[in-house]
Amino acid sequence: MSHNKHKSSKRQQKKSGRRSHKNRTEHHIIPSSRLDGKGILNVCKVDGKIHDLSHQIFGNMTPKEIVAWLNITLWNSQYRIEMRRW
């Protein structure tokens, strides 16, 4: 019976979109190749598949460049972009 509970738990995780922490990779918010130095605040952990897909779509863009690209490509330049540096 515990085996069935384990299976249904996996199904529920899959349906809810939750992913295991096993597949998490380090992602540079600003590409490390575009920075003078490396900083801990520039790295976050993301799902490996999402990380790979983001690089396939956005390549080596910075967050500001990604938003600008989305604005032009998807939103017909209708979005007013204001980004602050944190």
C-alpha positions in Angstrom: 0.0 0.0 0.0 2.8 2.4 0.7 4.1 1.8 -2.8 0.8 3.1 -4.2 0.9 6.2 -2.0 4.4 6.9 -3.3 3.2 6.7 -6.9 0.2 9.0 -6.3 2.4 11.5 -4.6 4.7 11.6 -7.7 1.7 12.1 -9.9 0.4 14.9 -7.7 3.9 16.6 -7.8 3.9 16.3 -11.6 0.4 17.8 -12.0 1.2 20.7 -9.7 4.4 21.5 -11.6 6.7 21.0 -8.6 10.1 19.6 -9.4 12.6 17.8 -7.4 15.6 19.8 -6.1 17.9 17.1 -7.6 17.8 18.7 -11.1 18.6 22.3 -10.0 21.5 24.1 -11.5 23.3 27.4 -10.9 22.1 30.2 -13.2 23.9 33.5 -13.6 21.3 36.3 -13.6 23.7 38.5 -15.5 25.8 36.2 -17.7 29.2 35.7 -16.1 30.8 36.5 -19.5 29.2 39.9 -19.4 30.4 40.8 -15.8 33.8 42.2 -14.7 33.7 40.0 -11.5 31.7 37.2 -10.1 29.3 37.8 -7.3 27.2 35.5 -5.1 24.2 37.8 -5.7 24.4 37.1 -9.4 23.7 33.3 -9.0 20.4 31.6 -8.3 19.3 27.9 -8.4 16.8 26.9 -11.1 15.5 23.7 -12.6 17.9 22.3 -15.1 15.4 22.0 -17.9 14.1 25.6 -17.4 17.8 26.7 -17.4 18.5 25.0 -20.7 15.3 26.4 -22.3 16.0 29.9 -21.1 19.4 29.8 -22.8 17.9 28.3 -26.0 15.4 31.2 -26.1 17.4 34.1 -24.7 21.0 33.1 -25.3 23.4 35.3 -23.4 21.0 38.3 -22.8 20.8 40.2 -19.6 17.5 40.6 -17.8 17.0 44.1 -19.2 17.7 42.8 -22.7 15.2 39.9 -22.2 12.4 42.3 -21.2 13.2 44.6 -24.1 13.2 41.6 -26.5 9.8 40.4 -25.1 8.4 43.9 -25.4 9.3 44.1 -29.1 8.7 40.5 -30.1 5.5 39.7 -28.1 4.0 42.9 -26.9 4.4 45.1 -30.0 6.4 47.7 -28.0 3.4 48.5 -25.9 5.0 47.9 -22.5 6.8 50.7 -20.8 10.0 49.3 -19.5 11.5 50.7 -16.2 14.1 48.5 -14.6 15.9 49.4 -11.4 19.2 47.9 -10.3 19.2 46.2 -7.0 
